Amino acid sequence: MTKKRTAARSAAPSSSRPKPSKARQKGNRVAAARPGTKQSDAIEMLRSPGGATMAALTKATGWQSHSVRGFLAGVVRKRLKLDLESTLVEGIRIYRIPGERAATPVETKSDGRKS
C-alpha cells in the first residue's frame, strides 16, 4: 500500500505580493543603455539618419543575426519602448529609430521612385 503525499502550499493570497511602483509602469521610457556597451553602440547606429542594416549590426556587436533580431524586438521595442522603423531599400532591410536626429527627407525621382 502506498501513502499519498500532500504538498504544503503557502496560504498567502496573490494579492499580498508587492506591486510594481507606478514609476516603472509608465510608458515613454528613455533609452537607458550604459555608454560603451554593445547595446549602446547598436542603438546609436539605429539612431543615425541612415539607420543600420542587419549586416552592420552583426559586425559592430559580434552577435549572430538571430540575436540582433531578438535585441531589436525584445530590447529596443519592448523594454525601451522605442519606435523602430524598418524599410526595404534595393532589397536590403534598413532599421532606424526615428527621433530627435530625424533624417533628411528622401529625394524622389520624377517617376515617383525613391533615389
C-alpha positions as MATLAB code, in Angstrom:
seq = 'MTKKRTAARSAAPSSSRPKPSKARQKGNRVAAARPGTKQSDAIEMLRSPGGATMAALTKATGWQSHSVRGFLAGVVRKRLKLDLESTLVEGIRIYRIPGERAATPVETKSDGRKS';
ca = [
       0.000    0.000    0.000;
       1.358    3.458   -0.926;
       0.838    6.592    1.058;
      -0.409    9.738   -0.570;
       1.754   12.776   -0.091;
       0.223   16.183    0.100;
       2.259   19.187   -0.848;
       2.142   22.036    1.603;
       1.208   25.214   -0.191;
       1.582   28.670    1.180;
      -1.688   30.166    2.246;
      -0.681   33.676    1.171;
      -3.035   35.034   -1.477;
      -1.518   36.554   -4.585;
      -2.800   39.996   -3.590;
      -0.288   40.154   -0.734;
       2.622   40.364   -3.160;
       4.087   43.838   -3.595;
       3.040   45.500   -6.814;
       5.484   47.350   -9.056;
       5.733   51.059   -8.448;
       3.810   53.472  -10.647;
       7.100   54.883  -11.979;
       8.005   51.519  -13.517;
       4.577   51.164  -15.132;
       4.705   54.453  -17.043;
       5.395   54.350  -20.768;
       7.696   56.537  -22.851;
      10.933   55.265  -21.413;
      14.151   56.940  -22.402;
      16.777   54.584  -23.797;
      18.943   53.920  -20.771;
      21.895   51.898  -22.011;
      25.286   52.306  -20.412;
      27.758   54.026  -22.735;
      30.457   51.849  -24.283;
      28.328   48.679  -24.405;
      27.294   46.719  -27.468;
      23.675   47.719  -26.852;
      24.504   51.417  -26.715;
      26.592   51.110  -29.886;
      23.729   49.369  -31.681;
      21.204   51.966  -30.510;
      23.455   54.786  -31.725;
      23.720   53.087  -35.118;
      19.931   52.772  -35.258;
      19.508   56.457  -34.356;
      21.771   57.622  -37.158;
      19.895   59.252  -40.060;
      20.734   56.400  -42.421;
      19.832   53.680  -39.930;
      21.628   50.343  -39.893;
      21.468   47.079  -41.785;
      21.454   43.634  -40.206;
      24.980   43.054  -41.527;
      26.251   46.294  -39.968;
      24.659   45.470  -36.605;
      26.063   41.933  -36.559;
      29.534   43.207  -37.460;
      29.502   46.009  -34.862;
      28.216   43.860  -31.993;
      29.668   40.464  -32.844;
      26.199   38.939  -32.382;
      24.593   36.476  -34.740;
      21.684   37.708  -36.845;
      19.047   35.933  -34.733;
      20.460   37.640  -31.634;
      20.261   41.039  -33.335;
      16.616   40.368  -34.276;
      15.914   39.408  -30.658;
      17.606   42.604  -29.475;
      15.512   44.707  -31.858;
      12.230   43.113  -30.768;
      12.912   42.467  -27.097;
      15.093   45.352  -26.023;
      14.508   48.179  -28.469;
      10.763   47.740  -28.996;
       9.517   46.099  -25.802;
      11.845   47.070  -22.952;
      12.954   50.519  -24.096;
       9.657   51.198  -25.901;
      11.385   52.934  -28.797;
       9.818   53.206  -32.229;
      11.696   51.101  -34.744;
      11.196   51.680  -38.441;
      12.092   49.021  -40.966;
      12.316   49.821  -44.662;
      13.417   47.803  -47.659;
      15.831   49.700  -49.928;
      17.030   47.911  -53.059;
      16.492   44.535  -51.419;
      18.333   45.458  -48.205;
      16.414   45.943  -44.958;
      17.307   49.132  -43.071;
      16.368   49.547  -39.389;
      16.105   53.020  -37.875;
      14.927   54.680  -34.668;
      13.228   57.950  -35.635;
      13.540   60.800  -33.212;
      15.409   63.938  -32.385;
      18.024   63.187  -35.053;
      15.486   62.982  -37.845;
      16.728   62.043  -41.265;
      16.568   64.442  -44.140;
      13.657   63.765  -46.474;
      14.389   61.164  -49.116;
      14.525   62.626  -52.604;
      12.226   61.053  -55.133;
      12.753   60.802  -58.856;
      10.233   62.253  -61.262;
       8.657   58.833  -61.790;
       7.876   58.548  -58.044;
      10.660   56.105  -57.104;
      12.997   56.813  -54.209;
      16.579   57.569  -55.103;
];
